[in-house]
Amino acid sequence: MIIHGPHENIFYDVDVGPILFKPLFPFPALPNAATTLNLDITFRPNATGFNLWHVNDISFRANYNSPVLLLAAAGNTSYPDSPQWAVQNFGSNSSVRLIIRNHFGANHPMHLHGHNFFVLAEGQGEWDGKITNYPSTTRRDVQIVQGSKDANTPGYLVLQYDTDNPGVWPFHCHIAWHVSAGLYVNLMEQPDEIRKRSVPQTVVQTCRDWSVHSGNEVVEQIDSGL
């Protein structure tokens, strides 16, 4: 059920919270992004029978000895032998649109590091291409994607952001056990610019220290690594 909130430009769904915002000052997203990525969220068992979250059929698992940002800074931006790192490389595209489809009945608060994104639309079913409240588009760094209504009606969330902050940015559910069970992707942008930047020496040294430690001790990684 949709009701008016305490302010005339905010609406609430009593089940999932605020869903439509109309900012006071217009700050529109570009009508068309340079590239679009579909992300499908599912929950299913792995080969050993444990249920994990998957995004586009991949359940994230970190490798502490191979940080993706350091690899990108060294010019290595392709990882065909490590799909579990869940890296999406957007190259030099100037903007990205994410269409997230949630095929599970629970909501997910989706959080992007490194950016405030535009919330173009959300709901259940298939997005009709219309942008909510354009040109006064909401900007956030966390937004809920609704749970599916049934097996054929996923929840959806459409986000967009400009790739003006070179890096490898986590995009994940903000519920701790969901990200622990793999609901996470790495979004790489402007890799040529990443190579031009210097990684802080303290970070490099920390990785060296970890390499020495993990070379002498068995590290038991019990989850995705996050």
Disulfide bonds with the S-S distance in Angstrom:
none
